Amino acid sequence: MKSVDTIARVRRAFHVQGWSLKRICRELPVSRNTVRKILRSNETSFSYERERQPKPKIGPWQDQLDGFLNGNRGKAAREQLTLIRIYEELCSLGYEGGYDAVRRYAKSWAKAQGSATADAYVPLFFAPGEAYQFDWSHEIVLINDVTVTVKVAHVRLCHSRMMFVRAYPRETQEMVFDAHDRAFASHVGKGGGIHPFSFQGVLIPAIKYALNLGVIGKQGGRLKAAA
C-alpha cells in the first residue's frame, strides 16, 4: 500500500518536474508498475487485498479441523475442545504446522458461521386462536386533578394483532385474571371465534407469576412462557 504522500510525489515529479519513469523509480523509489498505476488513475491511495488466503499447512487438514470445530457446536463450554486440544489432536494425526495457523483458521471459521447464522431466521406464524401476548405498562394519568401512576394491561392476538388495553391501579393476580376475562370477552366473535380458554398456547413474556394462573391451566388452556 502506497501512502498519499508517495502518490503525490510521483505525480508531481512526472507532471511538474518532468522526470522520466526511470528516474522516478530510482529516486523515490517505487516500482515501474506502481508508477504507471499512479499516473493512469486518479486514486489517492492504493491497497492490495488477497482474494484468497493460501493455507499451505492447514489445507490438507481442513476437513479434520472442520470436523473438530463442528463437533464443538451445541456442546456446553466445559465439554468443548479448546483450540490447544484441537491443535494437539491434529499433531497426533500428522499435522506439522503451527498453533497460530489453527487459531487463525478457527477465528475465520467462527466468523463465517456467525454470518451464516445471522442470515437465517424463523418467521413466526400463528393460526387464529393459537396464541396471544400479555404484558403490563406503567402510565402517568391525571384523575380529579391528581397525577397518579396506573398499570395498563395489554393483550394482543398473535394472528390478527388485535389489541385490548385496560388500566388498573395495581398488578395483582386478580387484575391479571380480570384483564384476561375482559380481553377474551371483547374478542368473542372476532378473529376466528375466540372465546375464553380456547387458546392452544399462551405467551406471557414479562410476568413470571402468571405461570401460576391456575384458572387457565384447569380449564383447558396449555400455558407456555416466553421469558
Helices and strands as residue ranges (DSSP letters): H 4-15, H 21-27, H 32-40, G 59-61, H 62-72, G 77-79, H 83-93, H 99-119, E 132-143, E 146-157, E 163-168, H 173-186, E 202-203, G 208-212, H 214-218, E 223-224
